[in-house]
Amino acid sequence: MANKIAKSYTIEPEIARYVSSTKGRRSASERVNELLKQGIKREQYELLEREAAAFFAREGDRTETYAFQKATRRTLERD
């Protein structure tokens, strides 16, 4: 189990009700951590999607795009 740090945050009543109604046998703290981890992952995936979209949307020099596509094909062929 990872080390935990005690922090104090204020949350909206609606969020507190949601956590309370969905925590099951877990503590509210465990449920909040689970929800935060899911939110962090979602945010990271969204950032990656934006970066990929920006990468492939570039006009002009497509050398990097072709190199990436070629490397991806080689990787997929190995698998």
C-alpha positions in Angstrom: 0.0 0.0 0.0 1.3 3.4 -0.9 2.0 6.1 1.6 -0.8 8.4 2.2 -0.8 12.1 3.0 -3.5 13.7 5.1 -5.0 16.7 3.3 -8.1 18.7 3.9 -10.2 19.9 1.0 -13.7 21.3 0.9 -16.1 19.7 -1.5 -19.6 20.6 -2.7 -22.5 18.9 -0.9 -23.6 17.2 -4.1 -20.1 15.5 -4.4 -20.2 14.5 -0.8 -23.6 12.8 -1.4 -22.4 11.1 -4.5 -19.3 9.7 -2.7 -21.4 8.6 0.2 -23.9 6.8 -2.0 -21.3 5.1 -4.1 -18.6 4.1 -1.7 -20.1 0.8 -0.6 -18.0 -0.8 2.1 -15.0 1.4 1.4 -14.2 4.5 3.3 -15.2 7.8 1.7 -11.5 8.6 1.4 -10.8 5.5 -0.6 -13.8 6.3 -2.9 -12.6 9.9 -3.4 -9.1 8.6 -4.2 -10.6 6.2 -6.8 -12.6 9.0 -8.4 -9.6 11.3 -8.5 -7.4 8.6 -10.1 -10.1 8.0 -12.8 -10.3 11.8 -13.4 -6.5 12.1 -13.7 -6.4 9.2 -16.2 -9.2 10.7 -18.3 -7.5 14.1 -18.3 -4.2 12.5 -19.3 -5.9 10.6 -22.2 -7.5 13.8 -23.3 -4.1 15.6 -23.3 -2.6 12.8 -25.4 -5.5 13.0 -27.9 -5.0 16.7 -28.2 -1.2 16.2 -28.7 -1.8 13.5 -31.3 -4.4 15.6 -33.1 -2.0 18.6 -33.2 0.8 16.4 -34.4 -1.2 14.9 -37.3 -2.8 18.2 -38.2 0.5 19.9 -39.0 0.7 21.2 -42.6 3.8 21.2 -44.6 6.7 19.0 -43.6 5.2 15.5 -43.1 8.6 13.8 -42.5 7.8 13.3 -38.8 4.4 11.9 -39.5 5.7 9.4 -42.1 8.5 8.4 -39.7 6.0 7.8 -36.9 3.7 5.8 -39.2 6.6 3.7 -40.5 7.7 3.0 -36.9 4.2 2.1 -35.9 3.8 -0.3 -38.8 7.1 -2.0 -37.9 5.9 -2.3 -34.2 2.6 -3.8 -35.2 4.2 -6.2 -37.7 6.4 -7.6 -34.8 3.3 -8.2 -32.6 
